[in-house]
């Protein structure tokens, strides 16, 4: 999925996605000058974030 598609999926801006991807806070890969994200990997990442929040361990999304 592209950064725009991920932004829509997560209901955040594209700029937020780029910032988090560049910081290594969202799992993705940069191919040339474009970021790509695999939906199954993003879904697993979300599940881990939700579980951490339920345990009271979550930081900023």
C-alpha positions in Angstrom: 0.0 0.0 0.0 1.2 3.5 -0.7 1.6 6.2 2.0 -1.6 7.8 0.8 -3.5 4.5 1.1 -2.0 3.9 4.6 -2.9 7.5 5.6 -6.5 6.8 4.5 -6.6 3.4 6.2 -5.3 4.8 9.5 -7.2 8.2 9.2 -4.1 10.2 9.5 -2.4 12.6 7.1 0.2 11.5 4.6 2.7 13.8 6.3 2.1 11.9 9.6 2.7 8.6 7.8 6.0 9.9 6.2 7.2 11.2 9.5 6.5 8.0 11.4 8.0 5.8 8.6 11.2 7.9 8.4 11.5 7.6 12.2 11.0 3.8 12.0 7.8 4.0 14.0 5.7 2.4 11.3 6.8 -0.8 9.5 7.5 -0.1 5.9 10.1 -0.1 3.2 11.4 2.7 1.0 11.8 1.8 -2.6 13.7 4.5 -4.3 12.0 7.7 -3.0 8.6 6.0 -2.3 7.4 4.3 0.8 5.4 1.0 0.6 3.5 -0.7 3.4 2.1 -4.2 3.6 -1.4 -4.3 5.0 -0.9 -7.6 6.9 2.3 -6.2 8.6 0.4 -2.9 9.4 -2.5 -4.9 10.9 -0.1 -6.9 13.1 1.6 -3.7 14.2 -1.8 -2.2 15.1 -2.6 -5.4 17.1 0.6 -5.0 19.1 -0.1 -1.3 19.7 -3.6 -2.1 20.9 -2.4 -4.9 23.2 0.3 -2.6 24.7 -2.3 0.1 25.3 -4.6 -2.4 27.1 -1.6 -3.2 29.3 -1.0 0.5 29.9 2.3 0.5 28.0 1.3 2.5 24.9 2.9 5.9 24.1 1.9 8.3 21.4 0.4 6.7 18.3 
